């Protein structure tokens, strides 16, 4: 009798477990698109941390800890290519929305820092600060790279040949490097030089490739990807350190860009394969990751003034103060910048609507005043 009851309980428990697993699988499949972004969100937050950390020179007791900035930069550009795949508008409307999304936060923080005396006009004009290239290299690069990215992402023929386009871009970069680039010292990673845009554009195309092929890599568990990622990152930081310390090998500095692209490839393969695990992380971890990912642009914009102002405080108190001020300032800038972006978007859409309506009236030879 007791044995029969035990068997019934065990069968009931097994049924409940299988039912929960089935429900979870159905829930995951229905929300696959939303969950697919989980690893991208996590990587975006990680990129913000790496870039900010690389600017903490003078904050840590050992400055070598303040590294990883270029890795964070290429992760940002890769994620930009990843999320911008669904292009359904003509170039003017699409490009306009991109600019309206990123520029207001830059305008606001630039104006604040000018008024506070942190930014001066000794080496920059008003146009340089507020239009192009701005104080921020990321903006200067991405507003240019949006153009070729659009042409490729919008065209089905080109979109299906992303790896070939990446290779072609690298060949052009290699030709410029071999015949025109100054290789007497290590500077290929300098983010304000034109050469870096080849790397940034290849990163955007890498993101486009992974978004197109997301079903191929999503939750495709493979331990070797993590091993290759670890090795690639070790080689990247090792060679970077060697190029900085030994000028006689600077002739081969382009190797660093090649290793960085390989690192990106295995990074996205690894994290996309771990997407289900990231989805099941504690809610507080996911919320924090999502929060950082949401304000990455603003984190990038506010930090340049904050870090040097408080770096002199004793470690780790300086780290706590600087990091707290960056996050708080970035969130405030995000709130204000988003409202300004929304207002500008509505204003521009309204103006375009009126212009289009006026053109229709003229085409139909209707009294313009009666159209409004």
Secondary structure, DSSP 8 states (H G I E B T S, - for coil): -HHHHHHHHHHHHHHHHHHHHHHHHHHHHHTHHHHHHHHHHHHHHHHHHHHHHHT-TTTSSSGGGS--HHHHHHHHHHHHHHHT----S-HHHHHHHHHHHHHHHHHHHHHHHHHTTSS-SSS--HHHHHTSS-S-HHHHHHHHHHHHHHHHHH-HHHHTTHHHHHHHHHHHHHHHHHHTS--SS--TT-TTSTTHHHHHHHHHHHHHHHHHTHHHHTT---HHHHHHHHHHHHHHHHHHHHHHH-GGGGGGTTHHHHHHHHHHHHHHHHHHHTHHHHHTS-HHHHHHHHHHHHTHHHHHHHHHHHHHHHTTS-TTHHHHHHHHHHHHHHHHHHHHHHHHHHHHHHHHHHHHHHHHHHHHHHHTT--GGGG-
